[in-house]
């Protein structure tokens, strides 16, 4: 499973990604990827969520669903 990204200590908060998105919508982002690439993508998405970003993922992949903190069915 992908590793989680920790929150920074103190006041220093580097930008987590291009444009510093507050909301990211991902539709079947891991479909067709090999296992290593899938874990890297899930690591990036869970890392953004750890930075207090909203990550909306549309997927029917059990591994992706297991990485989510909340599900809407």
PDB file of N, CA, C and O in Angstrom:
ATOM      1  N   UNK A   1       0.834  -1.186   0.000  1.00  0.00           N
ATOM      2  CA  UNK A   1       0.000   0.000   0.000  1.00  0.00           C
ATOM      3  C   UNK A   1       0.874   1.242   0.000  1.00  0.00           C
ATOM      4  O   UNK A   1       2.011   1.206   0.471  1.00  0.00           O
ATOM      5  N   UNK A   2       0.370   2.292  -0.504  1.00  0.00           N
ATOM      6  CA  UNK A   2       1.114   3.550  -0.589  1.00  0.00           C
ATOM      7  C   UNK A   2       1.373   4.118   0.800  1.00  0.00           C
ATOM      8  O   UNK A   2       0.557   3.963   1.708  1.00  0.00           O
ATOM      9  N   UNK A   3       2.501   4.767   0.951  1.00  0.00           N
ATOM     10  CA  UNK A   3       2.824   5.373   2.238  1.00  0.00           C
ATOM     11  C   UNK A   3       2.132   6.725   2.370  1.00  0.00           C
ATOM     12  O   UNK A   3       1.864   7.401   1.377  1.00  0.00           O
ATOM     13  N   UNK A   4       1.852   7.097   3.588  1.00  0.00           N
ATOM     14  CA  UNK A   4       1.184   8.374   3.861  1.00  0.00           C
ATOM     15  C   UNK A   4       2.224   9.474   4.001  1.00  0.00           C
ATOM     16  O   UNK A   4       3.346   9.219   4.440  1.00  0.00           O
ATOM     17  N   UNK A   5       1.863  10.683   3.633  1.00  0.00           N
ATOM     18  CA  UNK A   5       2.727  11.848   3.751  1.00  0.00           C
ATOM     19  C   UNK A   5       2.361  12.573   5.032  1.00  0.00           C
ATOM     20  O   UNK A   5       1.190  12.874   5.262  1.00  0.00           O
ATOM     21  N   UNK A   6       3.349  12.857   5.869  1.00  0.00           N
ATOM     22  CA  UNK A   6       3.093  13.547   7.124  1.00  0.00           C
ATOM     23  C   UNK A   6       2.877  15.031   6.925  1.00  0.00           C
ATOM     24  O   UNK A   6       3.305  15.609   5.926  1.00  0.00           O
ATOM     25  N   UNK A   7       2.217  15.632   7.877  1.00  0.00           N
ATOM     26  CA  UNK A   7       2.002  17.076   7.832  1.00  0.00           C
ATOM     27  C   UNK A   7       3.256  17.785   8.322  1.00  0.00           C
ATOM     28  O   UNK A   7       3.951  17.267   9.196  1.00  0.00           O
ATOM     29  N   UNK A   8       3.558  18.955   7.779  1.00  0.00           N
ATOM     30  CA  UNK A   8       4.754  19.682   8.190  1.00  0.00           C
ATOM     31  C   UNK A   8       4.616  20.266   9.590  1.00  0.00           C
ATOM     32  O   UNK A   8       3.512  20.565  10.047  1.00  0.00           O
ATOM     33  N   UNK A   9       5.728  20.421  10.248  1.00  0.00           N
ATOM     34  CA  UNK A   9       5.722  21.020  11.583  1.00  0.00           C
ATOM     35  C   UNK A   9       5.930  22.525  11.458  1.00  0.00           C
ATOM     36  O   UNK A   9       6.555  22.993  10.506  1.00  0.00           O
ATOM     37  N   UNK A  10       5.411  23.272  12.410  1.00  0.00           N
ATOM     38  CA  UNK A  10       5.632  24.713  12.435  1.00  0.00           C
ATOM     39  C   UNK A  10       4.846  25.459  11.379  1.00  0.00           C
ATOM     40  O   UNK A  10       3.820  24.983  10.893  1.00  0.00           O
ATOM     41  N   UNK A  11       5.341  26.634  11.032  1.00  0.00           N
ATOM     42  CA  UNK A  11       4.618  27.507  10.093  1.00  0.00           C
ATOM     43  C   UNK A  11       4.972  27.241   8.646  1.00  0.00           C
ATOM     44  O   UNK A  11       4.213  27.611   7.751  1.00  0.00           O
ATOM     45  N   UNK A  12       6.109  26.608   8.395  1.00  0.00           N
ATOM     46  CA  UNK A  12       6.542  26.369   7.019  1.00  0.00           C
ATOM     47  C   UNK A  12       5.650  25.328   6.364  1.00  0.00           C
ATOM     48  O   UNK A  12       5.554  24.200   6.848  1.00  0.00           O
ATOM     49  N   UNK A  13       4.994  25.696   5.265  1.00  0.00           N
ATOM     50  CA  UNK A  13       4.145  24.774   4.519  1.00  0.00           C
ATOM     51  C   UNK A  13       4.448  24.902   3.045  1.00  0.00           C
ATOM     52  O   UNK A  13       3.879  25.765   2.375  1.00  0.00           O
ATOM     53  N   UNK A  14       5.325  24.072   2.523  1.00  0.00           N
ATOM     54  CA  UNK A  14       5.612  24.147   1.093  1.00  0.00           C
ATOM     55  C   UNK A  14       4.385  23.763   0.268  1.00  0.00           C
ATOM     56  O   UNK A  14       3.522  23.023   0.741  1.00  0.00           O
ATOM     57  N   UNK A  15       4.311  24.248  -0.916  1.00  0.00           N
ATOM     58  CA  UNK A  15       3.210  23.951  -1.822  1.00  0.00           C
ATOM     59  C   UNK A  15       3.220  22.460  -2.148  1.00  0.00           C
ATOM     60  O   UNK A  15       4.264  21.940  -2.543  1.00  0.00           O
ATOM     61  N   UNK A  16       2.085  21.742  -1.996  1.00  0.00           N
ATOM     62  CA  UNK A  16       2.069  20.312  -2.270  1.00  0.00           C
ATOM     63  C   UNK A  16       2.072  19.966  -3.751  1.00  0.00           C
ATOM     64  O   UNK A  16       2.326  18.812  -4.098  1.00  0.00           O
ATOM     65  N   UNK A  17       1.804  20.910  -4.631  1.00  0.00           N
ATOM     66  CA  UNK A  17       1.784  20.578  -6.049  1.00  0.00           C
ATOM     67  C   UNK A  17       1.552  21.804  -6.902  1.00  0.00           C
ATOM     68  O   UNK A  17       1.393  22.911  -6.388  1.00  0.00           O
ATOM     69  N   UNK A  18       1.534  21.601  -8.221  1.00  0.00           N
ATOM     70  CA  UNK A  18       1.350  22.716  -9.145  1.00  0.00           C
ATOM     71  C   UNK A  18       0.054  23.477  -8.882  1.00  0.00           C
ATOM     72  O   UNK A  18      -1.023  22.882  -8.847  1.00  0.00           O
ATOM     73  N   UNK A  19       0.158  24.762  -8.701  1.00  0.00           N
ATOM     74  CA  UNK A  19      -1.016  25.594  -8.512  1.00  0.00           C
ATOM     75  C   UNK A  19      -1.657  25.474  -7.153  1.00  0.00           C
ATOM     76  O   UNK A  19      -2.643  26.163  -6.888  1.00  0.00           O
ATOM     77  N   UNK A  20      -1.146  24.634  -6.280  1.00  0.00           N
ATOM     78  CA  UNK A  20      -1.673  24.453  -4.928  1.00  0.00           C
ATOM     79  C   UNK A  20      -3.192  24.223  -4.948  1.00  0.00           C
ATOM     80  O   UNK A  20      -3.941  25.021  -4.385  1.00  0.00           O
ATOM     81  N   UNK A  21      -3.659  23.124  -5.603  1.00  0.00           N
ATOM     82  CA  UNK A  21      -5.105  22.892  -5.701  1.00  0.00           C
ATOM     83  C   UNK A  21      -5.735  22.592  -4.353  1.00  0.00           C
ATOM     84  O   UNK A  21      -5.145  21.887  -3.534  1.00  0.00           O
ATOM     85  N   UNK A  22      -6.927  23.120  -4.116  1.00  0.00           N
ATOM     86  CA  UNK A  22      -7.675  22.830  -2.887  1.00  0.00           C
ATOM     87  C   UNK A  22      -8.598  21.637  -3.085  1.00  0.00           C
ATOM     88  O   UNK A  22      -8.904  20.922  -2.131  1.00  0.00           O
ATOM     89  N   UNK A  23      -9.044  21.418  -4.327  1.00  0.00           N
ATOM     90  CA  UNK A  23      -9.920  20.301  -4.663  1.00  0.00           C
ATOM     91  C   UNK A  23      -9.364  19.623  -5.913  1.00  0.00           C
ATOM     92  O   UNK A  23      -9.020  20.285  -6.891  1.00  0.00           O
ATOM     93  N   UNK A  24      -9.283  18.290  -5.865  1.00  0.00           N
ATOM     94  CA  UNK A  24      -8.837  17.513  -7.016  1.00  0.00           C
ATOM     95  C   UNK A  24      -9.890  16.458  -7.300  1.00  0.00           C
ATOM     96  O   UNK A  24     -10.298  15.731  -6.394  1.00  0.00           O
ATOM     97  N   UNK A  25     -10.335  16.364  -8.546  1.00  0.00           N
ATOM     98  CA  UNK A  25     -11.294  15.354  -8.955  1.00  0.00           C
ATOM     99  C   UNK A  25     -10.562  14.360  -9.842  1.00  0.00           C
ATOM    100  O   UNK A  25      -9.974  14.735 -10.856  1.00  0.00           O
ATOM    101  N   UNK A  26     -10.601  13.078  -9.449  1.00  0.00           N
ATOM    102  CA  UNK A  26      -9.900  12.025 -10.183  1.00  0.00           C
ATOM    103  C   UNK A  26     -10.906  10.957 -10.596  1.00  0.00           C
ATOM    104  O   UNK A  26     -11.545  10.343  -9.742  1.00  0.00           O
ATOM    105  N   UNK A  27     -11.050  10.734 -11.894  1.00  0.00           N
ATOM    106  CA  UNK A  27     -12.001   9.762 -12.420  1.00  0.00           C
ATOM    107  C   UNK A  27     -11.241   8.558 -12.959  1.00  0.00           C
ATOM    108  O   UNK A  27     -10.563   8.652 -13.982  1.00  0.00           O
ATOM    109  N   UNK A  28     -11.357   7.417 -12.261  1.00  0.00           N
ATOM    110  CA  UNK A  28     -10.677   6.175 -12.659  1.00  0.00           C
ATOM    111  C   UNK A  28      -9.188   6.413 -12.943  1.00  0.00           C
ATOM    112  O   UNK A  28      -8.650   5.954 -13.951  1.00  0.00           O
ATOM    113  N   UNK A  29      -8.552   7.128 -12.047  1.00  0.00           N
ATOM    114  CA  UNK A  29      -7.157   7.539 -12.213  1.00  0.00           C
ATOM    115  C   UNK A  29      -6.196   6.369 -12.319  1.00  0.00           C
ATOM    116  O   UNK A  29      -5.176   6.480 -13.000  1.00  0.00           O
ATOM    117  N   UNK A  30      -6.489   5.242 -11.662  1.00  0.00           N
ATOM    118  CA  UNK A  30      -5.560   4.113 -11.664  1.00  0.00           C
ATOM    119  C   UNK A  30      -5.922   3.034 -12.678  1.00  0.00           C
ATOM    120  O   UNK A  30      -5.233   2.018 -12.756  1.00  0.00           O
ATOM    121  N   UNK A  31      -6.986   3.229 -13.457  1.00  0.00           N
ATOM    122  CA  UNK A  31      -7.415   2.224 -14.431  1.00  0.00           C
ATOM    123  C   UNK A  31      -6.312   1.964 -15.457  1.00  0.00           C
ATOM    124  O   UNK A  31      -5.780   2.895 -16.062  1.00  0.00           O
ATOM    125  N   UNK A  32      -5.985   0.713 -15.639  1.00  0.00           N
ATOM    126  CA  UNK A  32      -5.000   0.327 -16.647  1.00  0.00           C
ATOM    127  C   UNK A  32      -3.550   0.479 -16.229  1.00  0.00           C
ATOM    128  O   UNK A  32      -2.656   0.240 -17.042  1.00  0.00           O
ATOM    129  N   UNK A  33      -3.286   0.866 -14.993  1.00  0.00           N
ATOM    130  CA  UNK A  33      -1.910   1.046 -14.528  1.00  0.00           C
ATOM    131  C   UNK A  33      -1.366  -0.251 -13.938  1.00  0.00           C
ATOM    132  O   UNK A  33      -2.121  -1.064 -13.405  1.00  0.00           O
ATOM    133  N   UNK A  34      -0.052  -0.437 -14.037  1.00  0.00           N
ATOM    134  CA  UNK A  34       0.570  -1.575 -13.380  1.00  0.00           C
ATOM    135  C   UNK A  34       0.583  -1.321 -11.871  1.00  0.00           C
ATOM    136  O   UNK A  34       0.302  -0.207 -11.427  1.00  0.00           O
ATOM    137  N   UNK A  35       0.906  -2.344 -11.087  1.00  0.00           N
ATOM    138  CA  UNK A  35       0.824  -2.269  -9.634  1.00  0.00           C
ATOM    139  C   UNK A  35       1.705  -1.145  -9.074  1.00  0.00           C
ATOM    140  O   UNK A  35       1.256  -0.405  -8.198  1.00  0.00           O
ATOM    141  N   UNK A  36       2.923  -1.002  -9.546  1.00  0.00           N
ATOM    142  CA  UNK A  36       3.819   0.035  -9.045  1.00  0.00           C
ATOM    143  C   UNK A  36       3.306   1.437  -9.326  1.00  0.00           C
ATOM    144  O   UNK A  36       3.346   2.310  -8.459  1.00  0.00           O
ATOM    145  N   UNK A  37       2.826   1.643 -10.536  1.00  0.00           N
ATOM    146  CA  UNK A  37       2.288   2.962 -10.896  1.00  0.00           C
ATOM    147  C   UNK A  37       1.028   3.265 -10.104  1.00  0.00           C
ATOM    148  O   UNK A  37       0.814   4.401  -9.681  1.00  0.00           O
ATOM    149  N   UNK A  38       0.191   2.249  -9.902  1.00  0.00           N
ATOM    150  CA  UNK A  38      -1.038   2.425  -9.127  1.00  0.00           C
ATOM    151  C   UNK A  38      -0.707   2.872  -7.704  1.00  0.00           C
ATOM    152  O   UNK A  38      -1.344   3.783  -7.175  1.00  0.00           O
ATOM    153  N   UNK A  39       0.285   2.236  -7.086  1.00  0.00           N
ATOM    154  CA  UNK A  39       0.668   2.610  -5.719  1.00  0.00           C
ATOM    155  C   UNK A  39       1.244   4.023  -5.660  1.00  0.00           C
ATOM    156  O   UNK A  39       1.004   4.747  -4.694  1.00  0.00           O
ATOM    157  N   UNK A  40       2.002   4.424  -6.684  1.00  0.00           N
ATOM    158  CA  UNK A  40       2.536   5.794  -6.715  1.00  0.00           C
ATOM    159  C   UNK A  40       1.410   6.819  -6.842  1.00  0.00           C
ATOM    160  O   UNK A  40       1.430   7.845  -6.161  1.00  0.00           O
ATOM    161  N   UNK A  41       0.442   6.555  -7.694  1.00  0.00           N
ATOM    162  CA  UNK A  41      -0.692   7.478  -7.862  1.00  0.00           C
ATOM    163  C   UNK A  41      -1.500   7.560  -6.570  1.00  0.00           C
ATOM    164  O   UNK A  41      -1.869   8.653  -6.141  1.00  0.00           O
ATOM    165  N   UNK A  42      -1.777   6.414  -5.945  1.00  0.00           N
ATOM    166  CA  UNK A  42      -2.509   6.429  -4.679  1.00  0.00           C
ATOM    167  C   UNK A  42      -1.721   7.165  -3.600  1.00  0.00           C
ATOM    168  O   UNK A  42      -2.308   7.850  -2.762  1.00  0.00           O
ATOM    169  N   UNK A  43      -0.403   7.028  -3.615  1.00  0.00           N
ATOM    170  CA  UNK A  43       0.433   7.762  -2.665  1.00  0.00           C
ATOM    171  C   UNK A  43       0.330   9.264  -2.870  1.00  0.00           C
ATOM    172  O   UNK A  43       0.271  10.020  -1.901  1.00  0.00           O
ATOM    173  N   UNK A  44       0.309   9.703  -4.125  1.00  0.00           N
ATOM    174  CA  UNK A  44       0.157  11.133  -4.416  1.00  0.00           C
ATOM    175  C   UNK A  44      -1.212  11.647  -3.957  1.00  0.00           C
ATOM    176  O   UNK A  44      -1.308  12.720  -3.361  1.00  0.00           O
ATOM    177  N   UNK A  45      -2.260  10.880  -4.234  1.00  0.00           N
ATOM    178  CA  UNK A  45      -3.609  11.312  -3.860  1.00  0.00           C
ATOM    179  C   UNK A  45      -3.789  11.342  -2.348  1.00  0.00           C
ATOM    180  O   UNK A  45      -4.349  12.301  -1.817  1.00  0.00           O
ATOM    181  N   UNK A  46      -3.326  10.313  -1.646  1.00  0.00           N
ATOM    182  CA  UNK A  46      -3.444  10.319  -0.189  1.00  0.00           C
ATOM    183  C   UNK A  46      -2.536  11.380   0.420  1.00  0.00           C
ATOM    184  O   UNK A  46      -2.846  11.927   1.478  1.00  0.00           O
ATOM    185  N   UNK A  47      -1.415  11.674  -0.239  1.00  0.00           N
ATOM    186  CA  UNK A  47      -0.536  12.747   0.225  1.00  0.00           C
ATOM    187  C   UNK A  47      -1.220  14.100   0.140  1.00  0.00           C
ATOM    188  O   UNK A  47      -1.108  14.913   1.058  1.00  0.00           O
ATOM    189  N   UNK A  48      -1.926  14.346  -0.952  1.00  0.00           N
ATOM    190  CA  UNK A  48      -2.681  15.598  -1.075  1.00  0.00           C
ATOM    191  C   UNK A  48      -3.756  15.689  -0.003  1.00  0.00           C
ATOM    192  O   UNK A  48      -3.977  16.758   0.565  1.00  0.00           O
ATOM    193  N   UNK A  49      -4.422  14.582   0.277  1.00  0.00           N
ATOM    194  CA  UNK A  49      -5.452  14.581   1.327  1.00  0.00           C
ATOM    195  C   UNK A  49      -4.834  14.886   2.691  1.00  0.00           C
ATOM    196  O   UNK A  49      -5.459  15.548   3.520  1.00  0.00           O
ATOM    197  N   UNK A  50      -3.615  14.409   2.928  1.00  0.00           N
ATOM    198  CA  UNK A  50      -2.933  14.694   4.194  1.00  0.00           C
ATOM    199  C   UNK A  50      -2.597  16.180   4.327  1.00  0.00           C
ATOM    200  O   UNK A  50      -2.431  16.684   5.438  1.00  0.00           O
ATOM    201  N   UNK A  51      -2.497  16.869   3.207  1.00  0.00           N
ATOM    202  CA  UNK A  51      -2.217  18.314   3.200  1.00  0.00           C
ATOM    203  C   UNK A  51      -3.516  19.109   3.255  1.00  0.00           C
ATOM    204  O   UNK A  51      -3.557  20.271   2.851  1.00  0.00           O
ATOM    205  N   UNK A  52      -4.577  18.477   3.758  1.00  0.00           N
ATOM    206  CA  UNK A  52      -5.887  19.113   3.933  1.00  0.00           C
ATOM    207  C   UNK A  52      -6.480  19.594   2.614  1.00  0.00           C
ATOM    208  O   UNK A  52      -7.072  20.671   2.539  1.00  0.00           O
ATOM    209  N   UNK A  53      -6.314  18.785   1.585  1.00  0.00           N
ATOM    210  CA  UNK A  53      -6.942  19.035   0.290  1.00  0.00           C
ATOM    211  C   UNK A  53      -8.123  18.082   0.148  1.00  0.00           C
ATOM    212  O   UNK A  53      -8.121  17.006   0.747  1.00  0.00           O
ATOM    213  N   UNK A  54      -9.117  18.455  -0.623  1.00  0.00           N
ATOM    214  CA  UNK A  54     -10.241  17.583  -0.917  1.00  0.00           C
ATOM    215  C   UNK A  54      -9.893  16.807  -2.176  1.00  0.00           C
ATOM    216  O   UNK A  54      -9.609  17.397  -3.218  1.00  0.00           O
ATOM    217  N   UNK A  55      -9.916  15.488  -2.079  1.00  0.00           N
ATOM    218  CA  UNK A  55      -9.627  14.625  -3.219  1.00  0.00           C
ATOM    219  C   UNK A  55     -10.859  13.760  -3.458  1.00  0.00           C
ATOM    220  O   UNK A  55     -11.181  12.893  -2.646  1.00  0.00           O
ATOM    221  N   UNK A  56     -11.545  13.998  -4.572  1.00  0.00           N
ATOM    222  CA  UNK A  56     -12.728  13.223  -4.951  1.00  0.00           C
ATOM    223  C   UNK A  56     -12.303  12.202  -5.993  1.00  0.00           C
ATOM    224  O   UNK A  56     -11.773  12.566  -7.043  1.00  0.00           O
ATOM    225  N   UNK A  57     -12.532  10.933  -5.709  1.00  0.00           N
ATOM    226  CA  UNK A  57     -12.094   9.864  -6.605  1.00  0.00           C
ATOM    227  C   UNK A  57     -13.301   9.041  -7.030  1.00  0.00           C
ATOM    228  O   UNK A  57     -14.048   8.551  -6.183  1.00  0.00           O
ATOM    229  N   UNK A  58     -13.497   8.885  -8.336  1.00  0.00           N
ATOM    230  CA  UNK A  58     -14.523   7.988  -8.869  1.00  0.00           C
ATOM    231  C   UNK A  58     -13.812   6.703  -9.285  1.00  0.00           C
ATOM    232  O   UNK A  58     -12.967   6.715 -10.180  1.00  0.00           O
ATOM    233  N   UNK A  59     -14.161   5.588  -8.627  1.00  0.00           N
ATOM    234  CA  UNK A  59     -13.490   4.330  -8.926  1.00  0.00           C
ATOM    235  C   UNK A  59     -14.321   3.163  -8.418  1.00  0.00           C
ATOM    236  O   UNK A  59     -15.092   3.299  -7.468  1.00  0.00           O
ATOM    237  N   UNK A  60     -14.150   1.993  -9.075  1.00  0.00           N
ATOM    238  CA  UNK A  60     -14.730   0.754  -8.566  1.00  0.00           C
ATOM    239  C   UNK A  60     -13.632  -0.230  -8.178  1.00  0.00           C
ATOM    240  O   UNK A  60     -13.910  -1.398  -7.906  1.00  0.00           O
ATOM    241  N   UNK A  61     -12.384   0.240  -8.150  1.00  0.00           N
ATOM    242  CA  UNK A  61     -11.226  -0.573  -7.784  1.00  0.00           C
ATOM    243  C   UNK A  61     -11.167  -0.734  -6.265  1.00  0.00           C
ATOM    244  O   UNK A  61     -11.060   0.267  -5.557  1.00  0.00           O
ATOM    245  N   UNK A  62     -11.234  -1.967  -5.739  1.00  0.00           N
ATOM    246  CA  UNK A  62     -11.209  -2.184  -4.291  1.00  0.00           C
ATOM    247  C   UNK A  62      -9.968  -1.600  -3.598  1.00  0.00           C
ATOM    248  O   UNK A  62     -10.065  -1.130  -2.465  1.00  0.00           O
ATOM    249  N   UNK A  63      -8.811  -1.624  -4.262  1.00  0.00           N
ATOM    250  CA  UNK A  63      -7.595  -1.063  -3.666  1.00  0.00           C
ATOM    251  C   UNK A  63      -7.714   0.455  -3.517  1.00  0.00           C
ATOM    252  O   UNK A  63      -7.272   1.014  -2.514  1.00  0.00           O
ATOM    253  N   UNK A  64      -8.295   1.109  -4.487  1.00  0.00           N
ATOM    254  CA  UNK A  64      -8.493   2.558  -4.426  1.00  0.00           C
ATOM    255  C   UNK A  64      -9.505   2.887  -3.329  1.00  0.00           C
ATOM    256  O   UNK A  64      -9.290   3.806  -2.539  1.00  0.00           O
ATOM    257  N   UNK A  65     -10.599   2.144  -3.281  1.00  0.00           N
ATOM    258  CA  UNK A  65     -11.626   2.380  -2.264  1.00  0.00           C
ATOM    259  C   UNK A  65     -11.066   2.174  -0.859  1.00  0.00           C
ATOM    260  O   UNK A  65     -11.434   2.899   0.065  1.00  0.00           O
ATOM    261  N   UNK A  66     -10.188   1.201  -0.691  1.00  0.00           N
ATOM    262  CA  UNK A  66      -9.586   0.942   0.620  1.00  0.00           C
ATOM    263  C   UNK A  66      -8.692   2.095   1.062  1.00  0.00           C
ATOM    264  O   UNK A  66      -8.507   2.304   2.261  1.00  0.00           O
ATOM    265  N   UNK A  67      -8.141   2.838   0.124  1.00  0.00           N
ATOM    266  CA  UNK A  67      -7.253   3.971   0.455  1.00  0.00           C
ATOM    267  C   UNK A  67      -8.032   5.223   0.823  1.00  0.00           C
ATOM    268  O   UNK A  67      -7.449   6.191   1.310  1.00  0.00           O
ATOM    269  N   UNK A  68      -9.344   5.217   0.596  1.00  0.00           N
ATOM    270  CA  UNK A  68     -10.165   6.407   0.854  1.00  0.00           C
ATOM    271  C   UNK A  68     -10.605   6.473   2.313  1.00  0.00           C
ATOM    272  O   UNK A  68     -10.866   5.447   2.941  1.00  0.00           O
ATOM    273  N   UNK A  69     -10.683   7.697   2.845  1.00  0.00           N
ATOM    274  CA  UNK A  69     -11.138   7.866   4.222  1.00  0.00           C
ATOM    275  C   UNK A  69     -12.654   7.914   4.327  1.00  0.00           C
ATOM    276  O   UNK A  69     -13.199   7.625   5.393  1.00  0.00           O
ATOM    277  N   UNK A  70     -13.350   8.269   3.256  1.00  0.00           N
ATOM    278  CA  UNK A  70     -14.816   8.329   3.239  1.00  0.00           C
ATOM    279  C   UNK A  70     -15.300   7.848   1.889  1.00  0.00           C
ATOM    280  O   UNK A  70     -14.655   8.084   0.867  1.00  0.00           O
ATOM    281  N   UNK A  71     -16.453   7.164   1.887  1.00  0.00           N
ATOM    282  CA  UNK A  71     -17.019   6.667   0.643  1.00  0.00           C
ATOM    283  C   UNK A  71     -18.449   7.158   0.484  1.00  0.00           C
ATOM    284  O   UNK A  71     -19.202   7.229   1.455  1.00  0.00           O
ATOM    285  N   UNK A  72     -18.820   7.497  -0.746  1.00  0.00           N
ATOM    286  CA  UNK A  72     -20.198   7.835  -1.095  1.00  0.00           C
ATOM    287  C   UNK A  72     -20.588   6.842  -2.189  1.00  0.00           C
ATOM    288  O   UNK A  72     -19.964   6.776  -3.248  1.00  0.00           O
ATOM    289  N   UNK A  73     -21.616   6.089  -1.907  1.00  0.00           N
ATOM    290  CA  UNK A  73     -22.016   5.055  -2.894  1.00  0.00           C
ATOM    291  C   UNK A  73     -23.296   5.422  -3.575  1.00  0.00           C
ATOM    292  O   UNK A  73     -23.778   4.676  -4.428  1.00  0.00           O
TER     293      UNK A  73
END
